[in-house]
């Protein structure tokens, strides 16, 4: 079984009232390649869960934030068995104390892996908003998934996972993830045990739009001289305050 994480992560120091999910990302250190134990999800399981998935989607743009986003909003939550068993030894997410997101391979299947300490049951049946954002910064182009589950209006669950478009392996895996007809979100507890998973099946035109947005981000990033992913990431955080949702409203 293979495993690939786009990024390693550690908590970014922030005031207690600000959201826990903000991460300081860096390129993955292959020396930290973790051990993965997984149960491959069978096609019938995927098909059954995907068949129950109901989502609507929309596209928004913000010139002030230099971004375009495609946002998927679940109408119903489609759960399935956790495809990744445990304990899941994932160095980056193990460093995150509460909430975080990474993108991994289990066998030939790409997943979004989400750590949700303290809210495992609270968020399980609450519909989510899953956004894919393209950020056109002078330092580099960024593309990232963002997940928000408003189980608590005062402190919604929110995680982010900026993708560095400067690496060929990252591009390969990202394209594979976005080429699927369904998206699998795997949730973990504090011990990195899979607690539940969701399957989201975007409409065909939505997936085509996400693909086009990703290609636009890659094309722009290729035009940037002296790319600086860390500087672009910092600009993203500076333009998206931690006490506000970075997902654009409908």
Secondary structure, DSSP 8 states (H G I E B T S, - for coil): -----SEEEEE----TTS-TT-EEEEE--GGG----------HHHHHHHHHT-EEEEEEEEETTTTEEEEEEEEEE--EE--SS-SS---HHHHH-SSEEEEEEEETTEEEEEEEETT-TTTSTTS--EEEEEEEE-SS-EEEEEEEEE-SSTTS-EEEEEEEETT-HHHHHHHHHHHTSSSEEEEEE-TT--EEEEEEE---HHHHHHHHHHHHHHHHHHHH-SS--HHHHHHHHHHHS-TTS--S---
